Amino acid sequence: METRQLRPVGVVVSEWHSTDTMTIAGKPAAIRIFPDFSPAMHRIEEHNYFWVLCWFHQADRSILRSRPAQVNSQLPEYGVFGLRTAARPNPIALSLVKLEKIVDDTIYVSGMDAINGTAVLDIKPYFESDIVFSPKTPYIRPKEYMMRVNLFRKQALFHHGENCCGLELGVQMALVADEHFGQIQCPDVELTVYGDPCVADVLQGLTRARLANPARFTYLKNAGPTRVIWKKADKTLIITVRDDIGTAIANETDPQQWFKIEIM
Ligand SMILES: [Zn+2]
């Protein structure tokens, strides 16, 4: 078989040394670019998100079908071209990272899911045109609650851009809806949001519900409490933020206590 030669352009420097403790949401890390390639960094700070391609040297290259075991081992098997698993014929990893800062030849990023010492093959900017707002995907639902929380928080932050109170309320509401309805990106999930525009924006990002074509999302700015009405087939779920939300956030360890939840 014909072979190709790759030259790593840099290396991941991270506190995380084991793939066992790496999360799919990634970790803060640095990418040290090798001196030969430092001219390739010219003006990269004009972007703030990057695709980083790495070589996962510990991955099994013989596997062609697998389960997304880290996410949920009870899910069915997929061919590896339908998964992001590290195990694949050429273990090239694709990570979407946020640029935090650049110091000399080192790029500091967040959201990196590669361990310390991983070879970096390439770095490419993330462009607006990379967005497919409402793609069709199977629901690879994380089994662990905290993994779902972290995944929703990461998606919400990518979409909303600020870590505000509305972001956390939106994430927690989406987790409640996910419990009741399953995949909230489904074409048959509709929602109407009243109140906080940050909650509305976060939920639009998490559900990928558009205002039209098809119309799955409605937003109404009102003076009352923030409320979201979710509908799927003949099921309705109403989540209302408690009047004393400030006290609730301070005192309740269970975020579901922040809301009044009605199911019809
Ligand atoms: Zn906000």
Residues whose N, C-alpha, C, O or C-beta is under 5 A from the ligand:
A	BS01	ZN	E162 C164 G166 C198
